[in-house]
Amino acid sequence: MSWDWAAHLPKKLRRSGKVRSFYGDRAFSGEYRHIGRGRPYLASAGAFDSLEPNRRKVKWEIGLRYRPINSQLALPLPVQQDMVDLECPGDWESMKDEYNVLSLFPAGHIMARLRPRFHGNISCSKDIAGLRDGAEVMTAGLVIRRQRPRGKVVFITLEDEFGHIPLMVFPQVYERQELKFKSPFLIVQGTLNRREGTCNLVVNQVKPFNALEKIPQSKDWR
């Protein structure tokens, strides 16, 4: 099943004119039957939001209606009597579900949701762009790239809701705190270095943190 096909599933269901609930029996037979076990993942990614915005309700109904292919045929019994009132998931839960399924958050960036939780002067990439050479900076982000050419200086790229933050970590700093630098999320402190059109934050302190159960993988090269 292609993601493009899945993304248009709600429109297909509405055009069918046979949707009696958010999902309907139509989605569990015929041309939609091959979706199979992927239905809960589609719900987590928001594929059915236009039919029913409460993703918990969607998953509950999927559990009531779905029967695996080649299993004993189920009686076409109604499920309305087994539906329950479930609270809509919050923004944070919905975002985590989308990262778990898609490895991205189409509506924004996790750092935008995390920023209000930070204490202290945590600069974002937009703030750093306006700082002078030699400025002391503390920032945070999701690690998207690590490079260590010839085993010397380590280059790390953080990503936040506004852009990228290039880091330089010299061997004496990296080797002392190597495990911390392997965390998917970092808070770092260092000195801004502007030279020949480039801008890097030379890191002297690092603090790891975690915010997601399933982390988008960074690209690491040596």
ZIFENVEN-V635736 format. One record per residue. N is the residue number from 1. RES is the residue in three letters. PHI is phi as a letter, one per 40 degrees, with the letter a starting at -180 (none if undefined). PSI is psi in whole degrees, -180 to 180 (* if undefined). OMEGA is omega in radians with two decimals (999 if undefined). Layout:
N|RES|PHI|PSI|OMEGA  N|RES|PHI|PSI|OMEGA
//
This chain:
1|MET|none|126|3.12  2|SER|c|152|3.12  3|TRP|c|-33|3.10  4|ASP|c|-42|3.13  5|TRP|c|-44|-3.11  6|ALA|c|-37|-3.10  7|ALA|c|-27|-3.13  8|HIS|c|5|-3.12  9|LEU|d|-47|3.14  10|PRO|d|-40|3.13  11|LYS|c|-40|3.11  12|LYS|c|-43|-3.11  13|LEU|c|-41|3.13  14|ARG|c|-40|-3.13  15|ARG|c|-28|-3.12  16|SER|c|-28|3.14  17|GLY|g|13|-3.08  18|LYS|b|18|-3.12  19|VAL|c|107|-3.11  20|ARG|c|-24|3.01  21|SER|b|-164|-3.11  22|PHE|d|-31|-2.93  23|TYR|b|-52|3.02  24|GLY|g|157|3.12  25|ASP|c|-28|-3.12  26|ARG|d|-36|-3.07  27|ALA|c|-4|-3.09  28|PHE|b|15|-3.14  29|SER|a|174|3.06  30|GLY|f|-132|-3.02  31|GLU|c|-16|-3.10  32|TYR|c|-4|-3.03  33|ARG|c|-31|-3.06  34|HIS|c|-6|3.08  35|ILE|c|-37|3.00  36|GLY|f|-133|-3.03  37|ARG|c|-6|-3.13  38|GLY|c|-9|-3.08  39|ARG|d|-48|3.13  40|PRO|c|-33|3.13  41|TYR|c|-39|3.07  42|LEU|c|-40|3.11  43|ALA|c|-43|3.13  44|SER|c|-32|-3.13  45|ALA|c|-4|3.09  46|GLY|g|16|-3.09  47|ALA|c|-24|-3.10  48|PHE|b|13|-3.07  49|ASP|d|-32|-3.11  50|SER|c|-19|3.08  51|LEU|c|-40|3.13  52|GLU|a|110|-3.05  53|PRO|c|-17|3.14  54|ASN|c|100|-3.05  55|ARG|c|-28|3.07  56|ARG|c|-41|3.10  57|LYS|c|-40|3.11  58|VAL|d|-49|-3.10  59|LYS|c|-37|3.12  60|TRP|c|-46|-3.13  61|GLU|c|-35|3.05  62|ILE|d|-44|3.12  63|GLY|c|-33|3.14  64|LEU|c|-36|-2.98  65|ARG|c|-34|-2.96  66|TYR|c|134|3.01  67|ARG|b|128|-3.11  68|PRO|d|149|3.07  69|ILE|c|144|3.12  70|ASN|g|7|3.03  71|SER|c|175|3.14  72|GLN|d|136|-3.13  73|LEU|c|135|-3.13  74|ALA|c|148|3.05  75|LEU|c|140|-3.13  76|PRO|c|66|-3.10  77|LEU|c|150|3.09  78|PRO|c|155|-3.13  79|VAL|b|-5|-3.06  80|GLN|d|-35|-3.12  81|GLN|c|-16|-3.13  82|ASP|b|0|3.10  83|MET|c|146|3.14  84|VAL|b|159|3.08  85|ASP|c|117|-3.14  86|LEU|b|138|3.11  87|GLU|c|139|3.08  88|CYS|c|140|3.06  89|PRO|c|147|3.11  90|GLY|c|173|-3.13  91|ASP|d|-40|-3.11  92|TRP|c|-45|-3.14  93|GLU|c|-42|3.12  94|SER|c|-41|3.12  95|MET|c|-44|3.12  96|LYS|c|-42|3.12  97|ASP|c|-42|-3.12  98|GLU|c|-40|3.06  99|TYR|c|-39|-3.13  100|ASN|c|-38|-3.07  101|VAL|c|-45|-3.00  102|LEU|b|-15|-3.01  103|SER|g|23|3.05  104|LEU|a|169|-3.13  105|PHE|b|95|-3.02  106|PRO|d|-28|-3.06  107|ALA|c|-3|-3.11  108|GLY|i|-146|-3.11  109|HIS|b|144|-3.09  110|ILE|d|-31|-3.11  111|MET|c|-29|3.08  112|ALA|c|-34|3.12  113|ARG|c|-29|-3.11  114|LEU|c|-29|-2.98  115|ARG|d|-42|3.13  116|PRO|c|-16|-3.12  117|ARG|c|-14|-3.11  118|PHE|c|144|3.03  119|HIS|b|142|3.12  120|GLY|g|-175|-3.04  121|ASN|c|83|3.12  122|ILE|c|111|-3.13  123|SER|c|147|3.04  124|CYS|c|173|-3.10  125|SER|c|-33|3.12  126|LYS|c|-39|3.09  127|ASP|c|-43|-3.07  128|ILE|c|-34|-3.12  129|ALA|d|-26|-3.12  130|GLY|c|6|-3.10  131|LEU|c|154|-3.12  132|ARG|c|164|3.04  133|ASP|c|135|3.12  134|GLY|g|-3|-3.13  135|ALA|c|142|3.05  136|GLU|c|129|-3.00  137|VAL|b|140|2.92  138|MET|b|130|-3.10  139|THR|a|174|-3.09  140|ALA|a|157|3.10  141|GLY|i|179|3.08  142|LEU|c|130|3.13  143|VAL|c|122|3.10  144|ILE|b|-12|-3.09  145|ARG|a|139|3.01  146|ARG|b|135|3.11  147|GLN|b|138|3.09  148|ARG|b|77|-3.11  149|PRO|c|126|3.11  150|ARG|f|24|3.03  151|GLY|g|21|-3.11  152|LYS|b|-118|-3.12  153|VAL|c|137|3.10  154|VAL|c|129|3.09  155|PHE|b|126|-3.13  156|ILE|b|139|3.08  157|THR|b|123|3.01  158|LEU|c|150|3.07  159|GLU|b|134|3.00  160|ASP|b|-168|-3.04  161|GLU|c|-9|-3.10  162|PHE|b|-17|-3.11  163|GLY|i|-153|-3.06  164|HIS|b|151|3.12  165|ILE|b|107|-3.14  166|PRO|c|131|-3.14  167|LEU|b|147|2.96  168|MET|b|129|3.14  169|VAL|b|115|-3.13  170|PHE|c|154|-3.01  171|PRO|d|-41|-3.07  172|GLN|c|-30|3.09  173|VAL|c|-43|-3.09  174|TYR|c|-46|-3.08  175|GLU|c|-30|3.12  176|ARG|c|-29|-3.03  177|GLN|b|37|-3.03  178|GLU|d|-43|-3.12  179|LEU|c|-37|3.12  180|LYS|c|-40|-3.11  181|PHE|c|-16|3.12  182|LYS|c|-4|3.10  183|SER|c|147|3.13  184|PRO|c|-22|3.09  185|PHE|b|136|-3.09  186|LEU|b|143|2.84  187|ILE|b|124|-3.06  188|VAL|b|156|3.07  189|GLN|b|140|-3.13  190|GLY|a|-165|-3.08  191|THR|b|133|-3.13  192|LEU|c|131|-3.12  193|ASN|b|113|3.09  194|ARG|b|122|-3.09  195|ARG|a|126|3.06  196|GLU|f|44|3.08  197|GLY|g|-2|3.12  198|THR|b|160|3.11  199|CYS|a|121|3.11  200|ASN|b|148|3.02  201|LEU|c|115|3.13  202|VAL|c|111|-2.95  203|VAL|c|136|3.01  204|ASN|b|-16|3.09  205|GLN|b|146|-3.13  206|VAL|a|144|3.05  207|LYS|b|119|3.14  208|PRO|c|156|2.99  209|PHE|a|163|3.14  210|ASN|b|147|-3.09  211|ALA|b|-10|-3.10  212|LEU|b|150|3.09  213|GLU|c|-41|3.11  214|LYS|b|115|-2.99  215|ILE|c|133|3.00  216|PRO|d|132|-3.06  217|GLN|c|135|3.04  218|SER|c|162|3.05  219|LYS|c|115|-3.06  220|ASP|b|131|3.11  221|TRP|b|154|3.02  222|ARG|b|*|999
//
